[in-house]
């Protein structure tokens, strides 16, 4: 929903809580207004928390770079294996 949605909920809640003077026997508009304002505040706080969490993770990203050099004479053959058994074998 984001910060814009949270501000929208707070604005609608403030209108219901303080500007609308309607008597409905089955719904208290002031309570609805306060609930919407608290929901808007929760949306804003959660959005800021998740933005901060995402920003913190990106700070510690390590990047490795391998360099390859072109040899104009062609590929280099690997070293031949040594004669005899490998070290550590019986």
N, C-alpha and C positions, 0 to 999 in steps of 0.2 A: 504494500500500500504506500509506504514511503512517507516522507515529511509532509508532502502536500495533502495526502489523505488525512493525516493526523490533524493538520491545521484546519482542514475542512470539517472534521468531526467536532473539533473544539468550537468552531464558529457556529455550526448548527446547534450544538448543545447550549451555547451561550444564548442563542436566540430563543430556544425553548425554555431555558431556565429564567431569563430575565425579561424578555420582550413579549412573549405570548401570554395573554391573560384570558384563557378560555377555561371554562369549567366543564370538565368531562368526568362523569361519575365513575367510569371504569378505568381511567388513566390519569395519572398525575404527571403533567407535562414538565414540571420542575424537576422531578426525579429523573425523567427521561433525559432532560437536558444535562443534569449532573453526570449521569451514566455515560452519555456521549462525550462529555468533556474529559472524563477519566479515561475512556477508551482512546480518545485522540492523544492524550498525554502518553498512554502506554504504547501506542503505535510509534510516536516520535522517539521515545526512549529506546524501544526495541530496534528501530531503524538505526539510530546512532550507535547502539551497541554492536550490531552486526557489521556496520560500516567500519567501525574501529577494529573489530576482530579481523576483518578481511584485510585491512591496511597493515595490521601487525604481522600477518602471515607473509605478506609480500616483501617485508623488509629483509628477511633472512634467507632468501632464495640464492643458492649457489649455482653458478653456471661454469661448466668446464668447456674448454675449447681445445680441440686437437688440431695440430697443424700437419699438413701433408705437403711434402716437397716433391715436385716433379723431377724425376731423373731423366735427362734426355737420352741416356745410354740404355735405358730399358730397366725392367725390374731387377732387383738384386736378389740373388739366390740365397736361401737361408744357409746358415752354417751347417756343415754335415755333423751327424751325431758322433760323439767320441767312441773309439773302439773299446770294447770290453763291457762288462755289466754296469748297469747304472749304480750310482752310489747308494748304499744302504741295503742292497739286495744280498742274500746269503751266498 
